[in-house]
Amino acid sequence: MKTTFANLKGGAGKTTSAVAIADALSHEGHVLVVDLDPQGTLSAWIAERTEAARELLTGDFRPSDHILSVREGLDVIPSNRSLERATQKRSAELASRLERLWAATSGVDHVLVDTPPQAGELVTASLLSADNVLCPVAPGRGAVDGLIHLMDYTRRIGGADLWGAFACNVDLRSKLHKQVPTDLVEKLGEKASRYFVRSTVQLQEAETASELPSNYCPGATAWEDYRALTADLYDLTTDVEGTHV
């Protein structure tokens, strides 16, 4: 299954969610993460920034040369600022390249794609080639604006349907924060997960240390929440209850 992480609003928690869910899934099967954000934040977190994503989208197509192994069960196709050059291509061309990549990685159980926070060729190509879309929503001013924009946009371009939305970085001390997961369920019904992710500084520390959450902070509340959320989304068995509405 090919899943795009998207929200057309910055600071929504896409990269953190993609890393954490990939980490959780990699204990159950083979996961490939594709970094389609030219900032390369995900790449720097779990591997290193390279031109791999740009090469696969616009240059020589040799997937085996561009996939980096993070650990057993978890691989990544990294990016860096050179990926901005891919936006000179039409989204249909880029989507075709991504579909070609999916066909070349048939042994992978799950593909997760991290995207930039604004509509453009890279986001469009990812939405056109994915099976579905996951949208993290972080509390704050206009918390659901990026989600609504995303749903309108993918409907307009004929992209993958919204598979699910979930709240992340939720501070339980804040009434406004605690309301976001409930609001998502009320607005989206079954498309919104009842599980949400509490805020913790330990995930930020894991990123700074370039460590996966399962290695750096296995007892962190947010990591437990991501494990429970992943189990809920992918029908996995886990002994972690997680936090839910």
BAKEVO-760115 format. One line per 3 residues: number of its first residue (from 1); their letters; for each residue x, y, z of N, C-alpha, C. Coordinates in steps of 0.1 Angstrom, whole numbers. Example, Ala and Ser with C-alpha at 12.3 -4.5 7.8 and 13.67 -1.06 7.14 Angstrom:
<lofis>
1 = as = 132 -57 78 123 -45 78 132 -33 78 | 128 -22 71 137 -11 71 129 0 79
</lofis>
This chain:
<lofis>
1 = mkt = 8 -12 0 0 0 0 9 13 0 | 5 22 -9 13 34 -10 5 46 -4 | 10 52 7 3 62 15 11 75 14
4 = tfa = 4 85 11 10 99 11 6 106 24 | 16 111 31 13 120 42 13 134 37 | 1 141 39 -1 154 33 -9 162 42
7 = nlk = -6 175 42 -15 185 49 -10 199 43 | -19 206 37 -14 218 30 -13 230 39 | -7 227 51 -4 237 61 9 233 68
10 = gga = 18 242 70 31 239 76 29 236 91 | 38 229 97 38 226 111 27 216 115 | 22 208 106 11 199 109 16 185 115
13 = gkt = 29 183 114 34 170 120 36 159 109 | 37 163 96 38 152 86 50 144 87 | 62 151 88 74 144 89 76 135 101
16 = tsa = 73 141 113 73 133 125 64 121 124 | 52 123 119 43 112 118 48 101 108 | 53 106 97 58 96 87 69 88 93
19 = vai = 79 94 100 90 87 107 85 77 117 | 76 82 126 71 74 137 63 62 132 | 54 64 122 46 53 117 54 44 109
22 = ada = 64 49 102 73 40 95 81 31 104 | 86 37 115 93 30 126 84 19 131 | 72 22 135 63 12 140 60 1 130
25 = lsh = 57 5 118 54 -6 108 66 -15 104 | 78 -9 106 90 -17 102 92 -29 111 | 86 -29 123 87 -40 132 77 -51 127
28 = egh = 69 -48 118 59 -58 113 61 -62 99 | 69 -55 91 71 -58 77 81 -49 71 | 82 -49 58 92 -41 50 86 -28 46
31 = vlv = 92 -17 50 87 -3 48 97 5 40 | 92 12 30 100 22 22 95 36 24 | 103 45 29 99 59 30 105 67 19
34 = vdl = 97 75 13 101 83 2 100 98 6 | 111 105 6 111 119 10 109 128 -2 | 97 134 -4 95 142 -15 94 157 -11
37 = dpq = 100 160 0 101 174 5 115 179 2 | 117 189 -6 131 194 -9 139 198 4 | 132 201 15 139 205 27 147 193 32
40 = gtl = 142 181 29 150 169 33 150 167 48 | 140 172 56 141 170 70 140 156 74 | 131 148 68 130 134 71 143 127 68
43 = saw = 149 130 56 162 124 52 173 126 63 | 174 138 67 184 142 77 182 135 90 | 169 132 93 166 126 106 170 111 106
46 = iae = 166 103 96 168 89 96 180 84 88 | 185 93 79 196 88 71 206 100 68 | 205 105 55 212 117 51 206 123 39
49 = rte = 208 136 37 202 142 25 211 139 13 | 204 134 2 211 131 -10 202 135 -22 | 206 134 -34 199 137 -46 191 125 -51
52 = aar = 189 115 -43 183 102 -47 169 105 -53 | 160 112 -46 146 115 -50 146 122 -64 | 155 132 -65 155 139 -78 160 130 -89
55 = ell = 170 122 -87 175 113 -97 164 104 -102 | 156 98 -92 146 89 -96 134 95 -104 | 132 108 -101 121 115 -107 125 122 -120
58 = tgd = 137 125 -122 141 133 -134 153 128 -141 | 161 119 -135 173 114 -141 173 99 -143 | 185 93 -141 186 79 -143 177 71 -133
61 = frp = 170 61 -138 161 54 -129 167 41 -125 | 174 41 -114 180 29 -108 177 28 -93 | 165 24 -90 161 24 -76 171 17 -66
64 = sdh = 177 6 -70 186 -1 -61 198 8 -58 | 202 18 -66 213 26 -63 209 38 -54 | 196 40 -53 192 52 -46 185 50 -32
67 = ils = 182 37 -30 175 33 -17 185 31 -7 | 184 38 5 193 36 16 186 27 27 | 194 18 32 188 10 43 191 17 57
70 = vre = 180 19 64 181 25 77 184 15 87 | 177 4 86 179 -8 94 170 -19 88 | 171 -31 93 163 -42 87 148 -39 87
73 = gld = 142 -39 75 128 -37 75 125 -22 72 | 134 -13 71 132 1 69 142 7 60 | 137 12 48 145 18 38 140 32 35
76 = vip = 149 40 29 145 54 26 151 58 13 | 143 66 5 148 73 -6 149 88 -2 | 161 93 0 163 106 6 162 117 -5
79 = snr = 161 129 0 160 141 -9 169 152 -3 | 171 162 -12 177 175 -7 172 186 -16 | 178 198 -15 172 209 -23 172 207 -38
82 = sle = 180 198 -43 181 195 -57 167 190 -62 | 159 185 -53 145 181 -57 137 192 -62 | 140 204 -59 132 216 -64 132 216 -79
85 = rat = 143 211 -85 144 210 -100 133 201 -106 | 128 192 -98 118 183 -103 105 190 -106 | 103 201 -99 90 209 -101 89 215 -115
88 = qkr = 100 214 -123 100 219 -137 92 209 -146 | 91 197 -141 84 186 -148 69 187 -145 | 60 183 -154 46 182 -151 43 171 -141
91 = sae = 33 174 -133 29 164 -122 26 151 -128 | 20 150 -140 17 137 -146 30 129 -149 | 40 136 -153 53 129 -156 59 124 -143
94 = las = 59 132 -132 64 128 -120 56 116 -114 | 43 117 -115 35 106 -110 38 93 -117 | 41 94 -130 44 82 -138 57 76 -133
97 = rle = 67 85 -130 79 80 -124 77 73 -111 | 68 79 -102 66 73 -89 59 59 -91 | 50 58 -100 43 45 -103 53 35 -108
100 = rlw = 63 40 -116 73 31 -120 82 26 -108 | 84 35 -99 91 31 -87 83 21 -79 | 70 23 -77 62 13 -70 64 -1 -76
103 = aat = 63 -1 -89 64 -14 -96 78 -21 -94 | 88 -12 -92 102 -18 -90 104 -22 -76 | 95 -18 -67 97 -22 -53 86 -31 -48
106 = sgv = 82 -41 -56 71 -49 -53 72 -57 -40 | 85 -59 -35 87 -67 -23 84 -59 -11 | 81 -46 -12 79 -38 0 64 -39 4
109 = dhv = 62 -40 17 49 -41 23 41 -28 23 | 49 -17 27 43 -4 29 52 7 23 | 47 16 15 54 28 11 48 40 17
112 = lvd = 56 48 24 51 61 30 58 72 23 | 51 82 19 56 94 12 54 107 20 | 65 113 23 64 126 30 65 137 20
115 = tpp = 56 147 21 55 158 11 56 172 16 | 59 182 8 59 196 12 46 200 17 | 45 212 24 33 217 30 25 226 21
118 = qag = 27 226 8 20 234 -1 17 227 -14 | 6 231 -20 2 224 -33 12 228 -43 | 16 218 -51 26 220 -62 28 207 -69
121 = elv = 38 206 -78 40 195 -86 43 182 -78 | 51 183 -68 55 172 -60 43 166 -52 | 36 175 -46 24 170 -38 14 164 -48
124 = tas = 11 171 -59 2 166 -69 6 152 -74 | 18 150 -77 23 137 -82 21 126 -72 | 24 130 -60 23 120 -49 8 116 -47
127 = lls = -1 126 -47 -15 123 -46 -20 115 -57 | -15 117 -69 -20 110 -81 -15 96 -82 | -4 93 -75 2 79 -76 0 71 -64
130 = adn = -6 77 -53 -7 70 -40 -20 62 -40 | -21 52 -31 -34 45 -29 -43 53 -20 | -37 60 -11 -45 68 -1 -37 79 5
133 = vlc = -44 87 14 -37 98 20 -40 98 35 | -30 101 43 -31 103 57 -28 117 60 | -36 124 68 -34 138 71 -33 140 86
136 = pva = -21 143 91 -19 147 105 -24 161 107 | -30 163 119 -35 177 122 -29 181 136 | -21 191 136 -16 196 149 -25 208 154
139 = pgr = -28 208 166 -36 219 172 -30 232 170 | -38 242 169 -33 256 167 -42 264 159 | -39 276 156 -48 285 148 -50 279 134
142 = gav = -62 277 130 -65 271 117 -61 257 116 | -63 249 127 -58 236 128 -63 227 116 | -75 228 113 -81 220 102 -81 226 88
145 = dgl = -75 238 87 -75 245 74 -68 237 64 | -56 232 68 -48 225 58 -55 212 54 | -62 206 63 -69 193 60 -81 196 50
148 = ihl = -88 207 52 -99 210 43 -94 214 29 | -83 222 29 -77 225 16 -72 213 9 | -66 203 17 -61 191 11 -73 183 5
151 = mdy = -84 182 12 -95 174 7 -101 180 -6 | -102 193 -6 -107 200 -18 -97 198 -29 | -84 199 -27 -74 199 -37 -74 185 -43
154 = trr = -73 174 -35 -72 161 -41 -85 157 -48 | -96 162 -44 -109 160 -51 -108 167 -65 | -102 178 -65 -102 186 -78 -92 180 -88
157 = igg = -81 174 -83 -72 168 -93 -74 154 -95 | -84 148 -88 -86 133 -90 -76 125 -83 | -70 129 -72 -60 122 -65 -66 112 -56
160 = adl = -57 105 -48 -61 95 -39 -70 101 -28 | -79 92 -24 -89 96 -14 -82 97 0 | -88 106 8 -84 107 22 -87 94 29
163 = wga = -76 87 34 -78 74 41 -81 77 56 | -74 87 62 -76 90 76 -69 103 80 | -74 109 91 -68 121 97 -67 118 111
166 = fac = -57 124 118 -55 122 132 -48 134 138 | -50 136 150 -44 147 157 -31 143 163 | -21 152 163 -8 149 169 -3 162 176
169 = nvd = 7 160 184 12 171 192 2 177 201 | -7 169 207 -18 174 215 -13 176 230 | -14 188 235 -11 191 249 -24 189 257
172 = lrs = -24 179 265 -36 176 273 -39 186 284 | -30 195 286 -32 206 296 -41 217 290 | -42 217 276 -49 228 269 -63 223 265
175 = klh = -73 230 269 -87 226 264 -88 227 249 | -82 237 243 -83 239 229 -76 227 222 | -65 223 227 -58 211 221 -66 198 222
178 = kqv = -72 196 234 -80 184 237 -92 183 228 | -97 195 223 -109 195 215 -106 191 201 | -94 192 196 -91 189 182 -94 175 178
181 = ptd = -89 164 186 -93 151 182 -108 148 181 | -115 154 191 -130 152 191 -136 159 178 | -131 171 175 -136 178 164 -134 170 151
184 = lve = -122 164 149 -119 156 137 -129 145 136 | -132 138 147 -141 126 146 -155 131 143 | -159 143 148 -173 148 146 -174 152 131
187 = klg = -163 158 125 -164 163 112 -162 152 101 | -154 142 104 -150 132 94 -156 118 97 | -161 116 108 -166 103 111 -155 92 111
190 = eka = -157 81 104 -148 70 104 -135 73 97 | -134 84 90 -121 88 84 -112 94 94 | -116 98 105 -108 103 116 -105 92 126
193 = sry = -92 90 130 -89 81 140 -93 86 154 | -98 78 162 -101 82 176 -88 82 184 | -77 77 179 -64 77 186 -57 90 182
196 = fvr = -50 96 191 -43 108 189 -29 108 196 | -20 117 192 -7 116 197 -4 128 207 | 0 125 219 3 136 228 16 143 225
199 = stv = 18 155 229 30 162 227 41 158 236 | 53 157 232 65 154 240 77 159 233 | 86 164 241 99 170 236 108 159 231
202 = qlq = 105 146 236 115 135 233 115 132 218 | 104 134 211 105 132 196 113 143 189 | 113 155 194 122 165 189 136 162 192
205 = eae = 139 156 203 152 152 207 157 141 198 | 148 131 195 151 120 186 155 125 173 | 148 135 167 152 141 154 166 147 155
208 = tas = 168 155 166 181 162 167 192 152 168 | 190 140 174 200 130 176 200 121 164 | 192 123 154 191 114 142 189 100 146
211 = elp = 179 98 155 176 84 160 161 82 158 | 158 69 155 144 66 154 138 66 168 | 125 69 169 118 69 182 119 56 190
214 = sny = 118 45 183 119 32 190 133 30 197 | 143 36 191 156 35 197 159 46 208 | 155 58 205 158 69 213 149 71 225
217 = cpg = 136 69 223 127 71 234 116 61 235 | 119 48 236 109 37 236 98 38 246 | 101 46 257 91 47 267 83 60 266
220 = ata = 86 69 256 79 82 255 64 80 252 | 56 89 258 42 88 256 38 90 241 | 45 99 234 41 101 220 45 88 212
223 = wed = 56 82 215 59 69 208 49 59 210 | 44 57 223 33 48 226 21 51 218 | 18 64 217 6 69 210 7 65 195
226 = yra = 19 68 189 21 65 175 20 50 173 | 24 42 182 23 27 180 8 23 180 | 1 29 190 -14 25 190 -21 31 178
229 = lta = -17 43 174 -23 48 162 -20 40 149 | -8 35 148 -4 27 137 -12 14 137 | -13 8 149 -21 -5 150 -35 -3 146
232 = dly = -41 9 150 -55 12 146 -56 13 131 | -47 21 125 -48 23 111 -46 11 102 | -36 3 107 -32 -9 98 -37 -22 104
235 = dlt = -46 -22 113 -51 -34 119 -40 -43 125 | -31 -38 132 -21 -46 139 -24 -49 153 | -18 -59 159 -20 -62 173 -9 -56 181
238 = tdv = -12 -49 191 -2 -43 200 -7 -43 214 | 2 -43 224 -1 -43 238 -1 -28 243 | 0 -19 235 -1 -5 239 -15 1 237
241 = egt = -21 7 247 -34 12 246 -35 25 239 | -25 34 241 -26 46 234 -36 56 240 | -37 68 234 -47 78 239 -57 80 228
244 = hv = -70 80 232 -81 81 223 -92 89 228 | -101 94 220 -113 101 224 -125 91 226
</lofis>
